[in-house]
Amino acid sequence: MLKTTLKTLLLASTLAGAAGLAQAADITLRATATSNENDEDYDGLVVFKNYVENASNGAIAVELFIGTQLCATGEECLQGVADGSIDVFISTSGGAAGLFPYIQVLDLPYLMSDDRVAETVLSGDFTRELRARALADSGDAIRLMTIGNTGGWRSYANTKGTVHTPADLKGLKMRTVPADLPQQAAMAVGASPTPIPWPELFTSLQTGVVEGTANGITDIMSMKFPDAGLKYLTLDNHSYMGAFWWMSNARFEGLTPEQRQVVVDGFAALQQATFASPKRKSIQAYDDFKAAGGEVYVPTAEEKAAFKEAATPVFDWFKGNVTGGAEVFDQFTAAITKAQAEVDAERAADLN
C-alpha cells in the first residue's frame, strides 16, 4: 500500500513538474537529426532534451525533429544552423565536409586504438581546436558543441569471403560515399572504390554492383545487409564513426551565462550517451549477424599492422589535398599520443 501511494505521489509530482516546465519555457531550441529513433543520435538528443529542460528549471525547452522535417542534407541543415532556423544539428564528417573539410581527419584509418583513447581525445582540447576553426570558417555562425559517436567503428564487410589482409581486398568493388578521402582510403588497401548513395546500398550489394562496404555492425544490421548477401565482417575497426554536434552560435551567445552553462553540460551528457549507446546496441547486432549466417573475423596484430601500413599514403594525401588538413592532422595525432599515454597510465595504475 505504501509503495503504491509513493508511486502515485511520485507520478503526480513528475507530471506536475513536467507541466510546470512546459508552461515556464521562454526559449525553445529546435534540434534535428536526419536519422531515426533507433539511432544513437536520437538517444543523445533525448538525454540532451531531458537534461536541459530540467537543469534550466523549464526556462529552455528542446523540440526534437527526427528525420527530414526541417532539412534533408548536411549542407541544407548547416545552412539552417547558420541562418538561425535550426538551433542544433548532428552530422557525420561527410555531411559537413563541404564546409569544414578538415573534420574528415576522424575518417583517417588506424590512428586511434580503441574507445577509451577515442573518447579521451574527443572530450579534450582537440574538439575545442576544431570549434575555433569552424567558427572562424563560418563567420562565427556555426559552433561545434561536441563530438560523439554514431555507430561504433567502421570495419570491412563484403559478400565474397573472409578478409585477412589487404591482399584479400584487391579489386573488390568497395562502396564509398562520393568524396575523395574514402575513395583514397579504399584504393590504398587495394579495393576498387565505387561511390553509391546509402539508400541504394542494399540493392547494389544484392545485384553485385558493389561487393563490400565499410560500416559499423549496428548500421549493417539496421539496414538488413545480410539479406543482400553481406556475410563476411572483418573487425579491423579502422576509423571511429564520429558524430559532430553543431549549434547556431548566435542562439548560443543569446543565452544568459547560466543558460549557456546548462546547454554545455547538456551536450556533455549527450556525448556520454552516444559513447555508450553503440556499445550496448552492438551486442544484439553481432548476435543477429551471426544468426543470419554472417562470419565475424578478428585480424591478428600482424594482419592489422599490414592494413595500417597499406593505408599510410592516405595521411600524406590528406595533409596535402585537404584545406587545413596538415595542421588539423598534427593536432589530431598529438591529441591521440597524449590520450594514449593517459589511458596507458590509468590501465597500469588499475592493474597494480
C-alpha positions in Angstrom: 0.0 0.0 0.0 2.8 2.4 1.0 4.7 1.6 -2.2 1.6 2.2 -4.3 1.0 5.6 -2.6 4.6 6.6 -3.1 4.5 5.7 -6.8 1.2 7.6 -7.2 2.7 10.7 -5.5 5.9 10.5 -7.5 4.0 10.2 -10.8 1.8 13.1 -9.9 4.8 15.2 -8.9 6.6 14.3 -12.1 3.6 15.2 -14.3 3.1 18.4 -12.4 6.7 19.3 -12.8 6.7 18.5 -16.5 3.6 20.7 -16.9 5.3 23.5 -15.0 8.4 23.2 -17.2 6.3 23.4 -20.3 4.4 26.4 -19.1 7.5 28.2 -17.9 9.7 27.7 -21.0 10.5 31.0 -22.7 13.2 29.6 -25.0 12.7 26.7 -27.4 15.7 25.1 -29.1 14.9 23.3 -32.4 17.1 20.2 -32.7 17.2 17.9 -35.7 18.8 14.6 -36.7 18.3 13.2 -40.2 18.2 9.7 -38.9 15.5 7.7 -37.0 14.5 6.9 -33.4 16.6 3.7 -33.4 19.8 5.6 -33.9 22.5 6.7 -31.4 21.8 10.3 -32.5 18.3 10.1 -31.2 19.5 8.6 -27.9 21.8 11.5 -27.5 19.1 14.1 -28.2 16.7 12.5 -25.7 19.4 12.8 -23.0 20.2 16.4 -24.1 16.5 17.4 -24.0 15.9 15.9 -20.6 19.0 17.5 -19.1 18.5 20.9 -20.5 14.8 21.2 -19.7 15.3 20.0 -16.1 18.6 21.8 -15.3 17.1 25.1 -16.7 14.1 24.7 -14.4 11.9 24.8 -17.5 13.3 28.1 -18.9 14.6 26.2 -22.0 12.6 23.7 -23.9 14.1 21.4 -26.6 11.9 20.4 -29.6 13.1 17.3 -31.5 12.7 16.9 -35.3 13.8 13.4 -36.3 14.1 12.7 -40.0 13.9 15.2 -42.8 11.2 17.5 -41.5 13.5 20.6 -41.3 16.2 19.7 -43.8 17.4 16.8 -45.9 21.1 17.1 -46.5 24.1 18.1 -44.3 24.6 21.2 -46.4 21.0 22.2 -46.1 20.9 21.6 -42.4 24.1 23.5 -41.7 22.7 26.4 -43.7 19.7 26.3 -41.4 22.0 26.4 -38.4 23.9 29.4 -39.9 20.7 31.4 -40.6 19.1 30.5 -37.3 16.2 28.4 -38.5 17.7 25.4 -36.8 19.4 25.5 -33.4 21.0 22.1 -33.1 22.1 19.6 -35.8 24.2 16.5 -35.9 26.3 15.5 -38.9 28.8 12.8 -39.9 32.1 14.1 -41.2 30.9 13.5 -44.7 27.7 15.6 -44.0 29.8 18.7 -43.0 32.9 18.2 -45.1 31.7 20.6 -47.8 32.0 23.5 -45.3 34.6 22.1 -43.0 36.7 19.6 -45.0 39.3 19.1 -42.2 36.9 17.3 -39.9 37.4 14.2 -42.1 40.5 13.7 -40.1 38.4 11.3 -37.9 37.9 9.2 -41.0 41.7 8.5 -41.4 42.3 4.9 -40.7 44.1 3.1 -37.8 45.1 6.2 -35.8 43.1 5.6 -32.6 43.5 2.3 -30.9 40.2 1.9 -29.0 37.2 3.5 -27.4 39.0 4.7 -24.3 41.5 6.6 -26.4 38.9 8.0 -28.8 36.7 9.2 -26.0 39.6 10.8 -24.3 40.6 12.6 -27.5 37.1 13.9 -28.2 36.5 15.0 -24.7 39.6 17.2 -24.7 41.2 20.2 -26.4 41.1 18.7 -29.9 37.4 19.3 -30.1 37.9 22.9 -28.9 40.5 23.5 -31.5 38.1 22.3 -34.2 35.4 24.5 -32.7 37.6 27.6 -33.1 38.4 26.7 -36.6 34.8 26.1 -37.6 33.7 29.3 -36.0 36.3 31.3 -38.0 35.4 29.5 -41.2 31.7 30.1 -40.8 31.9 33.8 -39.9 31.1 32.9 -36.3 27.8 31.4 -37.4 28.2 27.7 -36.7 29.5 26.4 -33.4 30.8 22.9 -32.8 29.4 21.9 -29.4 30.8 18.3 -29.0 31.8 15.2 -30.9 30.1 11.9 -30.0 29.7 8.6 -31.8 27.2 7.3 -34.3 27.6 3.6 -34.8 30.9 2.5 -33.3 33.8 1.8 -35.6 34.0 1.2 -39.3 35.1 -2.2 -40.4 35.3 -4.0 -43.8 32.4 -6.2 -44.7 31.8 -8.0 -48.0 29.8 -10.6 -49.9 32.8 -12.7 -51.2 34.9 -14.2 -48.5 36.9 -13.7 -45.3 39.4 -10.8 -45.4 42.6 -11.3 -43.5 45.0 -8.8 -45.2 44.8 -6.0 -47.8 45.6 -8.6 -50.4 42.1 -10.1 -49.9 40.6 -6.7 -50.8 42.4 -6.4 -54.1 40.0 -5.5 -56.8 36.9 -5.8 -54.5 34.2 -3.3 -55.5 34.1 -1.3 -52.3 31.2 1.1 -51.7 32.2 4.6 -50.7 30.5 7.9 -50.4 31.2 10.3 -53.3 34.1 12.1 -51.6 37.8 12.0 -52.2 39.1 10.8 -48.8 37.1 7.5 -48.6 38.0 6.7 -52.2 41.7 7.3 -51.5 41.4 5.0 -48.4 39.8 2.2 -50.4 42.4 2.4 -53.1 45.2 2.4 -50.6 44.2 -1.1 -49.3 43.8 -2.4 -52.9 40.0 -2.1 -53.2 38.1 -0.6 -56.1 36.1 2.4 -54.8 32.5 2.6 -56.0 30.5 5.6 -54.9 26.9 4.6 -54.0 24.3 6.6 -52.1 23.4 5.0 -48.8 19.7 4.3 -49.7 20.9 2.3 -52.8 23.5 0.2 -51.0 21.2 -2.8 -50.2 20.2 -3.2 -53.9 23.8 -2.6 -55.0 25.1 -5.4 -52.7 22.3 -7.7 -53.8 23.0 -7.2 -57.6 26.8 -7.2 -57.3 27.2 -3.5 -58.3 29.3 -3.4 -55.1 30.8 -6.3 -53.2 31.8 -4.6 -49.9 31.4 -1.7 -47.6 33.0 -0.1 -44.5 30.4 0.3 -41.8 29.7 -0.5 -38.2 27.7 -3.6 -37.1 24.6 -1.6 -36.0 24.3 0.1 -39.4 24.8 -3.3 -41.1 22.0 -4.9 -39.2 19.6 -1.9 -39.2 19.8 -2.0 -43.0 19.5 -5.8 -43.1 22.5 -6.1 -45.4 23.0 -9.9 -44.7 19.7 -10.3 -46.7 21.6 -8.7 -49.6 24.4 -11.2 -49.3 26.8 -9.4 -46.9 28.2 -12.3 -44.9 31.8 -11.6 -44.1 32.9 -9.0 -41.5 36.5 -8.3 -40.6 36.8 -6.3 -37.3 39.7 -4.1 -38.2 38.0 -1.1 -36.6 39.9 1.3 -39.0 38.0 4.5 -38.2 35.9 5.9 -35.4 32.4 7.0 -36.5 32.3 10.5 -35.1 29.1 12.5 -34.7 29.6 16.3 -34.9 27.0 18.3 -33.0 26.6 21.8 -34.3 24.7 24.8 -32.8 23.7 28.2 -34.0 26.4 30.4 -32.4 24.0 33.4 -32.4 21.5 31.3 -30.5 24.1 30.1 -28.0 25.5 33.6 -27.4 22.0 34.9 -27.0 21.5 32.8 -23.9 22.4 34.0 -20.4 25.7 32.8 -18.9 23.7 30.4 -16.7 21.7 29.1 -19.6 24.9 28.6 -21.7 26.3 26.5 -18.9 23.2 24.3 -18.9 23.5 23.8 -22.7 27.2 23.0 -22.5 26.6 20.5 -19.7 23.7 19.1 -21.7 26.0 18.4 -24.6 28.4 16.7 -22.3 25.6 14.4 -21.2 24.7 13.8 -24.8 28.3 12.9 -25.7 28.4 10.3 -22.9 25.1 8.8 -24.1 26.3 8.5 -27.7 29.6 6.9 -26.5 27.6 4.3 -24.6 24.7 3.6 -27.0 26.7 1.8 -29.8 28.4 -0.5 -27.2 25.1 -1.8 -26.0 23.3 -2.0 -29.3 26.2 -3.8 -31.0 25.8 -6.8 -28.6 22.5 -7.8 -30.2 23.6 -6.7 -33.6 26.5 -9.2 -33.6 24.2 -11.9 -32.4 21.8 -11.1 -35.2 24.5 -11.0 -37.8 25.8 -14.5 -36.9 22.2 -15.8 -36.7 21.8 -14.6 -40.3 24.7 -16.6 -41.4 27.4 -13.9 -41.0 31.0 -14.6 -40.2 33.0 -12.3 -37.9 36.8 -12.3 -38.1 39.1 -10.5 -35.8 42.5 -9.9 -37.5 45.7 -10.6 -35.7 48.1 -7.9 -34.6 50.3 -8.6 -37.6 47.4 -8.5 -40.0 46.1 -5.2 -38.6 49.7 -3.8 -38.9 49.6 -4.8 -42.6 46.4 -2.8 -43.1 47.8 0.2 -41.3 51.0 0.2 -43.4 49.0 -0.1 -46.6 46.8 2.9 -45.5 49.7 5.2 -44.6 49.8 7.1 -48.0 46.3 8.4 -47.2 47.8 10.5 -44.4 50.1 12.4 -46.8 47.2 12.8 -49.3 45.0 14.3 -46.5 47.7 16.7 -45.4 48.5 17.8 -49.0 45.0 18.0 -50.5 42.5 19.0 -47.8 42.3 22.6 -46.8 43.6 22.9 -43.2 44.5 19.2 -43.4 48.2 19.4 -42.4 47.5 21.5 -39.2 44.5 19.5 -38.1 46.3 16.2 -38.7 49.1 17.4 -36.5 46.6 18.5 -33.8 44.8 15.2 -34.0 47.8 13.0 -33.8 49.2 15.0 -30.9 45.9 14.6 -29.1 46.0 10.8 -29.8 49.5 10.5 -28.5 48.6 12.3 -25.3 45.4 10.4 -24.8 47.1 7.0 -25.4 49.7 7.9 -22.7 46.9 8.9 -20.3 44.9 5.7 -20.9 48.0 3.5 -20.6 48.9 5.1 -17.3 45.4 4.6 -16.0 45.5 1.0 -17.0 48.8 0.5 -15.3 47.6 2.1 -12.1 44.5 -0.1 -12.1 46.5 -3.2 -12.6 48.7 -2.6 -9.6 
